[in-house]
Each structure stands twice: as structure tokens, then as C-alpha cells.
């Protein structure tokens, strides 16, 4: 017999991710594992699994995500940018078919410059602000007009041990070539490395911690050979 009262409807299940991400589902873990495995082969974007982890932990406001241009040697298929953002319920804006900017919030993406036809100083400042880069390092980038961090010939390195300098591999920007700039990058890099270790443990994703170790020792080797 039907009731005279309407049946209670359960509220819809909220599938959105709460940040910082404390746990991973098996599906999320499988996607991230695949992302780590195939991205090791892409030397231009080898840090992307680290930058994504820092977005999920709220230690970075946004990051670029790209799809491999060449098929991976691994038997695992590459992870598309759409698959990544949908797996972790991130907001994103597509820059081109194989490249997006991903963030936890839409308002952060709204800070993106509307045009890069003339990549002037205002463009770089807005871009740096959107990614949360230190203002002083953005200004140094504008001054040098470069996107690479070339340690060769830097007199600032003499103040630091190579084992300390190698932690700068965990900062997603070019540090200013000064004792203060590099010192700040080392401090930030150490904090980011610790965050990676902690979240890899919480997410039951030891491959992420191992991957960070590989990046650290790659950088240490490069610095040792200078």
C-alpha cells in the first residue's frame, strides 16, 4: 500500500574532491601510478607528477598538465589531461589540444592572461601571480628574459652545498640568481619534498616518493658535474 506522504529522497552524493586531498580511491591511485610511470620518459615535463601532487595538497594553486607527444615505452597507456582533471575533480582551462592549466578553483583560472600575443611584463606578472610564484623571482625572470635555470657561471652557488642546491628541483619556478633567491628556493624545495613524502604515505602511493627521490638525485648529479 502506498503511503500518503511523499517518500524521502536521499541527497545526491557529492563526488567532488575535498582539498587538501587526504586519501585516494583505488581508481585515483591507478591513474596517478600510470601518470608517474609514463611521465618519467618525458624529460620536458618530468616534474608534472610532483606539481600535480602539490595542487592536490593545496601547496600550489595551479599547474600545467600535458599529454605526451610520443607514445611511452611503457606498456601502460599515457594519461590524458582530461582524464587527470576529471579523476581529481579539478577545474581547468585548455590552452591547446595537449596542454591545460589545472587548479582547484575556477577563480584562480580567471587570473590567466587573456592574450599572449605580446608576452610583455604585465603578462608575465599576471601569469606568475596565477601560479603563485614569488614576486621577486618573477621580476628576476622578466629581467633575464629566460625560462630556464642555468646554474653554469652563477657566482651565487658558491655559498651552497650541492646537496642543498638539489632541493631546488622541487620548486616550479626559476629562482633569482642571488644568495637570497637561491636560499628561498632551497627552503621551499625542502618543504615541498617533505610534503610529497607525507602525502605519498597518506595516499598509499610509495611510487610518488620514489619518483621524487629520482628527481632529487638527477638534479644532484647534474650539479655535481658543473
N, C-alpha and C positions, 0 to 999 in steps of 0.2 A: 504494500500500500504506500503510495507516495505521500510525502509529508506536506503539510500546508505551509511550511516555512521553506524558503529557498535554501538549498544546500550551501554549506560554507565552502568557499573556494580558497584553496591554499595560495599564498602569494607566489608569484613567479620566482623561480630560482635565479639568483644573481650569479651569473657566470663571470663577472668582471674580476680582475685581479686586484688584490689589495697590496699596496706598496708601503713599505718595502716588502718584497716577496719573502715570506718565511719558509714555505715549503713548496715542493714541486710535485705535480702529479706524475704518474709514470709516462703519460703522453708528452708532457713538457720536458721531462728528463730525457726521453728518447730523442726528441727534436734537438735539444741542446747538445747532447752527445754527438749527434750527427754533424751539427754545426761546428763543433770543435774539431772533429776528425778531418773534415774536408777543408776547413779554413787554414789548417796548417800548411797546405800546399799553395796558398795564395799569399806570396810574400808582401804584396802591396797592401793587403787587408788582414794580415796575420793577427792583429790585435783586436779584431772585431768581437770575438767571444768575451774578451775582458771588458771592453767598453759596454757591451750589452748587459753584462752582469752588474756593472756599476749603475746602469739605468734602473735595473730591477731592484737594486738595494737603495735607490734614491741618493746615491753618491755622485751621480752625474745626471744633468737634466735632460740630455738628448744625445743621440749618436747617429752616425751614418751606418746603414746596412746595405751591403751589395751582394749580388749573385755572382758566382764565379764565371769568368769569361770563357774558361776552358774546362772540359769535363775533369772531375777529380780522378786521381789514380786509384783512390779507394773504391771498394765495391759499393760503398754507401752513396746514394744519390745526394747531390747538393741540396741545401735548404734554401728555398726561395725567400725573398724578402717578405712577401705576403704571408707565407707560412709562419715565419718568425713572429711577425707582429700580431697575427691572429691567435697564435698559440699563447701569447702572454698578454693579450688584450691591450696592446699599446696603440696609441694614436700615431698616425704617420702622414707624411706628405711626400708624394713621389716627385723626384727631380728628373728622372728618366727611367726607361724600362727596367734597368738593372740596379737602380740606386734610389734609396728612400732615406728620409730623416725620420727617426722614430723617437717618441717621447711618451711620458706617462700622461701628459695633459695636452689638450688642443691649444690652450693659450700660449704654451711655450713655442709651438709650431707657428703661431701667428706672428712671432717675432722675426721669422725668416725674412730676409730682404726680398722685395717683390721683383727685383730685376738684378741680374749680374752682367748686363751688357757692359757697364763700366764699373769694374770692381774697384771703386775708389775707397778712400779711407773710411768714409761713413759706412760703406758696405761691410768692410772688414770688422769695424767696431760692432755693428749690429749682429753680424754672424758670430763673432766671439762671445758677445753677450748671450746670444741664444744657446750656445753650448756651455756657458758658464766658465769661460776661460778667464784667468786673472787679467785685469785691465792692463797692468804693466807689461805683461807678456804679449798682449795684443798690440800694444804700442810698439814694442820691440819688433814684432813681426812686420808691422807696417813700415818701420824704419829700414829693415833689412830687405823687405820685399821678397821673402822666400818662404817656402812651405816645408823645407827640410831642416833638420837639426844636425849640422855638420860640426862635429867636435874637432876635426883636424884644424890646427892652427889657433885653437882657443886658449888664451892665456889664463882663463878663469879655472880651467880644470886642474891646475897645479895645486889648488887648495883642497882637493878632494881625493880620497882613495877610490880606486876603480870599483871596488865592491859596493861603495856608497853610490857612486855615479850610475851604476847599473839599474838602480831603482827608478831612475827617470824614465825607463821604458814603460812604466805604469802610469804615466801622465799623458793625456791625449792631446797635448799641445806642445809647441816649441818653446822651451823655457828661454828667458832672456839670457844672453851670453854675458853673465856677470856673476860675481860670487853670490850676491843676494838672490838673483834669479835662479841659479842652479841649486842653491841651498833650499829654496822654497820647493823646487821640483822634487828634490830628493825626499824632503819631508812628506810631500803629498804622495809621492810614489810608494813610500813605505806604508803609509796609511791605506792606500788603495790595495797594496799587496796583502795586508793583514785582513782587509775586508773580503778579498777574494778567498782567502783561506777559511775564514769563518762561514761565508755563505756556501762554499763548496761542501763544508761539513753539514750545514743545516739542510741543504738541498740533496744530500746523499749523492753528490756528484764529484767524486775524487778526481775524475779526469780534468776538471776545471783547475784544480790546484796543481796537478801535474803539468798542465798546459802553461800555467803561469811560471812554473819553475823553468820550463824550456825557454820561455821568452826572456827570463832573467839571465840565464846562462848564455843565451845567444848574444845578448847585449854585453855581458861581461867579457865574452870572447872578443867581440868587436872592439871594445875599449882597450883591452889588453894588447891588441895588435896595432894600436895607433902609435 
